[in-house]
Amino acid sequence: MNPFSNRALPISGPAYDLLPVIPNNNTDLPAVAIGLYVETGGTLSIDTAKGETRQVAVADFSILPVGVRRVRQTGTTAVGLHALVLG
């Protein structure tokens, strides 16, 4: 039985899936993420769901709870990135 089958997709979580992220300057993620999980910290260069480009420092094993449409290769040094998605 899938406990998620009859539920609306709430932004507050939990995520339905975890997608590996390969930073790319020109390509959006397959779905806008409700957050990112980072295995090895560093800097993230992201395009937010609002369309702004931001750089943020993150620690090892971090969860960044912000809507992300793209993770840019230029400026990103963090590795082991995973997008938390609803669909």
N, C-alpha and C positions, 0 to 999 in steps of 0.2 A: 504494500500500500504506500502510495506517495502522499505524504501529508501536505504537500504544496499544490496538489492538482486542482483544488477548488478555491484557492486563495488568490486575491488580487496581488499584484506585484508592488509591495510597499517599498518605498525608497529607504525606509529605516532598516531594511534587511530582514532576514539574512539574504545574502546574494544567492542566486540559483546556481551559479557556476563560477569557475576561476579559469581565466584564459591566460596563457603565456603571452607576454608582450615583448616584441622586438622593436626597439625604438626606431622611428623612421620620420624624417623631416617632412615627407610629402603625403603620408597615408594615415588616415584616421583609423582608430580601432574598429573592429567589426561591429561593436555596439558601444554606446557611451557607457563608461564604467561608473559605478556609484562610489568607487574607491580603488586604490591600488594597494597591493601587498608587496613589500620590498624585502628580499632576503638579505642582501648586502647593501648597506647604506652608502650614501654619496649624495650627489646632486641630481635632481629630476628637473628636466625642462618639459613642461606640459602645456597643452592647450586645454583650457577648462571647458566645461559644458556651456558656459556663457560666451566662449569664444576668445577669451583672454589668454595670452602666453605668459606663463609664470615660471620662475625657477625657485626651487625650495630644497633645502638640505634635509635629508632624512637619515635616521639611524638604522642599524641592522634590525631586521624583523619588525619593520614599521608597517602600520596601516595608515594610509593617507585618505581620510574620509572626504573626498571632494569629487565632484563629477568631472571626468576626464574623457576628452574625445580623441586626443593624440598625445603620444609620448615622443618627443623629439630626440633624434640621435645627437644632434649638436647640443652640447651642454649637459647631457645626461651621463653621469658616471656610476650611478647606482646600478646594480645588476640583480638578476633573479626577480624580475618584475612580473606581476600577475594582476590582471584586471578583474575586479569583482563586478559581475554583471547580473542583471535581472532576467534577461531573456535569452 
